[in-house]
């Protein structure tokens, strides 16, 4: 995760009480207590309605399978890191990636975001970008706009919520799942109604659904995608999406990266076909990061291949130069 653990979602309950007053004087009507928890709907600037103009786009025709290069945690625009990201993207492209997913931690300001996303778009591959808990919506829009002026094909999953890849359909859920996770004023959260709307949009008769979110689902044990400091830190509400989407890409909890599970939480080994596969590609940033298994990994990505109703994944690393 981004150098700090995601805290578990906290529920806020409000209990009212009434004082007993002597008859026959009735008690005064009590004004409803204000609810200070997360809002009941997301900001349309963060997650466009699924029926909004431009909320759906077809990116490619079906060809029998699709290969998705998954990167997350791009993080900083230092020269060494940008060079490392270019090598990761080149390796993904060499292995047949046809589209890239940039899943959260895309840079802390517009200059960083333009540089980091530019390291992906200069490959010529289309890039699907999803904001996490750091990206200010207006700043990320500006950075992406500059890249489009240069000919980049970049699709932001805050605005284009559903992307048809022919052999799979990507559904984006941008933002953090509670306000305390936000690292920047103007960054976004999603709420329950956003989850419900996305789940309702998934057509079981269409191509397989791939949900892409910066936040992983809440796991049950140490094999999950969301384990940080021995605790499961993901969003427990995302189970509703996993019931409809057989595949998914999640980020943010970097020490649990480089692994995949099925809907029951069982690990899916690299290269193993599965009809359910949820992937945490790990942080692409070149900074060495301690993993939950005790190893140290400096920068990783993953290739997700979907063919028919099954999928498999492979980790991608590159050596520094």
C-alpha positions, 0 to 999 in steps of 0.5 A: 500500500502507499507507504501507509496502511489503509484503515478499516472502514468504520461504521457510524451509528446514531442513537436517539433518546427521548426524555419523559415529560409530565403529561399532558405536555407533549415532548417537542419534536426533535430535529434529526441529528446530522449524519457526518458519515460518508455521503450516500452518493459519489461525486459525479466528477469522481465517478460519472453516472453509467448512463452519462454521455461518454460513460461507455466506450468500445475499444477493440473488437473480439479476437478470441482473447485479450491480454491486459498489462496491469500496473499500479503504484507508479508513484514518482516521476524521478528519472530512474523510476520513469526509465524503470516504468518504460522497461516494464511497459516494453516487457508487457508489450513484448509479451503481447499486452494490447491494453494497459491498466494504470490502477491508482497512485498515478502521481501527486500532481499534474506534472508527475501524472503527465510524466508517469502516464506518459511513460505508459502511453508512449508505448502506443498502447491504450491506457485505462487509468483509475484514480486512487486515494491521491489523485485530485480529479481536476489535476488528473483531468488536466494531465490526461488532457495534455497527453491527449494533445500529444496523441495519447490514447488514454481512457479515464475510468472516472468518466468512461466507466465501462470499456468494451475490449471485445473479449472482456468488458472493464468496469471502473470503480475509482477512488478510496472507500472512506475519507480517512484514506484520502491523501489530498484535498479533492481526491475522491471516494466511492460509496455504496450506491456507486457499487450497486450501480456498477454491479447492476450494469454488469450483464452476465450475457455479455463478455466477461466482466473485469472490475478495476478498482484502486482498493482491493476487496476485504479478504479473510486471511493472509492469502488475500490481496489486502493484507497489511501488517497482518490485517485485512484492510480492503473494502468488505462491500466489494463482494457484490461486484465479485459475484458478477465480475469473474475477473478483477484488478486491484492495487494499493496494498503493495505488500500483498502484490504479485498474487491472484486469488479466486472468489473463495480466496484461494490462491491462483498460481501464475500460468494457471487457468481459472474461471475466477481470477482477482489480481493485485499486480503490486507496485510498479515503482522501482523502490524496494518494497518488503512483501508479506512473505518476507521477500523484497521486490523492486517494481513489478507488473502483471499480464492478465490474459482472458480467453472465453470464460477463463483467465490466467496471469503472469508476473512481470519484472525487469532488471535495472540498467 
